[in-house]
Amino acid sequence: MIDFSKVLMIIGGILLIVGFFMQFIGKLPGDIVFKKGNTTVFFPIVTCIVISIVLSLVFSFLGRFK
């Protein structure tokens, strides 16, 4: 039962962190937005780079415990 509570706390912490960073996704400097009339085209270039770096670090860290 102790392991289950630790897993729930870890999942809750991860959701809290992801929710915090979801506020900033798409609003970083370097993301390109074109608006013309009723059409909006969005290129989240910097956001994709940041997400890629973070996921690479996370998977690298988790890969060490294998």
Buried (B, 14 or more C-beta within 10 A) or exposed (E): EEEEEEEEEEEEEEEEEEEEEEEEBEEBEEBEEEEEEEEEEEEBEBBEEBEEEEEEEEEEEEEEEE
